[in-house]
Amino acid sequence: MDDHARPSRQQISDAVDPLGWRLILGVIHTEVLAPSLMEATEAASLAVSAAGADGQGHLTVDIRADRAVLRLQSAEAGWVTGRDIRLAHRVSGALGARGLHTTPGHGSLQLLEIAIDALDIAAVRPFWKAITGYVDEPGSELKAALLDPTGRGPAIWFQQMDAPRPQRNRIHIDVDVPAEEAAARIDAAVTAGGTLLSDAAAPAFWVLADSEGNEACICTWQGRD
């Protein structure tokens, strides 16, 4: 696949899932578990070395006490490209040669979005951009989302309303998880007192609510291509 190709979500998932990477919100993620901070740092260093110069603008690393979290996405395109898929194979191969494994973890890979329902997105979006210090999502012609330039905070995106909804919350959290984890997360939410309001858009997302009607969505990449 060409380095600059923009594969579909299905193509990305097919290419990297067997390696232990998962596609979440336009980024492929994996974890390398380690028994200590020192070894997590060594795993991260090995991943960076394996990516080499090709990793600049594509690979980011988060080192924690018991793991290294790796992410691949073209910063310029704002999407996973052919280069990112090639780098995932290269990095996983290099780690595997040292007895380390890239893994999707056990419920630890997720990203949060804050969704704001608005009648006039163009009118409210600049306020949220200014108050958060966020920047426009790269590569999006519609400028649908706002992103934390440091990569730490959740994304903010805007959902078009067709009529006022005064009796319903208009800001909700989207929890994006690997596809195979969605059912367990939904079951846990229902067991904890929540209600499944709609699965009409599944497997892209399920709408749930707490006991007072405040809504949240469990989301995956599936059903979006």
Buried (B, 14 or more C-beta within 10 A) or exposed (E): EEBEEBBEBEBBBEBBBEBBBBBBBBBBBBBBBBEEBEBBBBBBEBBBEBBEEBBEEBBBBBBBEEBBBBBBBBEEBBBBBBBBBBBBBBBBEBBEEEEBBBBBBEEBBBBBBBBBBBEEBEEBBEEBBEEBEBEBBBBBEEBBBBBBEEEEBBBBBBBEBEEEEEEEEBEBEBBBBBBEBBEEBBEEBEEEEBEBBEEEEBBEBBBBBEEEEBBBBBBBBBEBE
